[in-house]
Structure formats: structure tokens, C-alpha cells
Amino acid sequence: MSGSEWGRLDLLKTGVSIKETQTLYQKWACSYNKDCELLGYSGPARVAQRVADLFPVDVRDNVNILDVGAGTGLVAVELKKLGFKNLDALEPSEPMLLEAKKDNLYNNYYQEFLTESPTTLSGDTYDVITGSGIYGEGAHVPCKALYEMIRLVKPGGYIILAARHEVVKI
């Protein structure tokens, strides 16, 4: 991301329209992973480690995981390192999903927004739902989307999210 585009990161912190946020991600998709590395973004690795803490190595290839706000697949990269194989992506940005597809990170790619309203996905499907950096003001995942995550996860399943505490408000 160029110096002038770094200033646009404010769009991720302040209330803006969905269109503005999606335009930013469309431009950012090709350099997103490198930029996150430069920023020292540790959310995806922390989420993946927490999932790994819940499942012994010998069962990880049978755990069904939905990565919400999957972006370019940073959480999936970390989960795959830890032996997880059954990963699906839910992400509204087509350019971000296309980056994840280049590395064949997920089994299924669902391009839609996550809100409190039902998605097209079947309920009680996933053992784990993950998300890192999905919360923000305005045009990101609303906190009430947790209701839809609860619908999608199997009874007794887990929802593991990483977010800055100042953006989580119900």
C-alpha cells in the first residue's frame, strides 16, 4: 500500500459506507498480506492457536471451520500450518477472496456480508467459526452478527474471534 493509501486505513476505524470500505479492499487486496506482515498483525495466528488448543492433532483434519471476514485467508494460512483442512470462507470482497483462491486455502468460498440476518449457509454446520479483525464501525461486521454465527455453529461448537476491544459494542 502506498503512503497515501495508508491514510485510508482510517476508513477501517471510522464509520463509512459499505461502498467506501469495499473500494478500499478492492485496491488493497493484492498487497494486503504483505502490509499486515509489515504491521505485525498477529490476530490470525492468535485465532488459529486458540483453535488448535481445543483440538488434538489427530482430529484436526475432521474439524469443519468457517472463517468469517476471511479476506485473503490469513487465518486459513495459520490453521493449515496447524493441521486443519476443512475450511470455508465467508467474505464480501471478491478481490480479497480471489487472493485466497490463488493459494487454494478454502474448500468453499461464500461471497456475502455477515450481519444478524441469516446468510445462505445452513445452520448447525460448523465445529468452529473464526474471525480476525472483522469488527469496526460502520461498514464492517456488526456485533449483532454474533447471532448468525451462533446459528451457523453446531451445538457445543466454538466461535473464536480476535478484535480490538474498542470496536466491540453491543
Secondary structure, 3 states (H helix, E strand, C coil): CCHHHHHHHHHHCCCCCHHHHHHHHHHHHHHHHHHHHHHCCCHHHHHHHHHHHHCCHHHHHHCEEEEECCCCCHHHHHHHHCCCCEEEEECCCHHHHHHHHHCCCCCEEECCCCCCCCCCCCCCCEEEEEEECCECCCCCECHHHHHHHHHHEEEEEEEEEECCHHHCCC
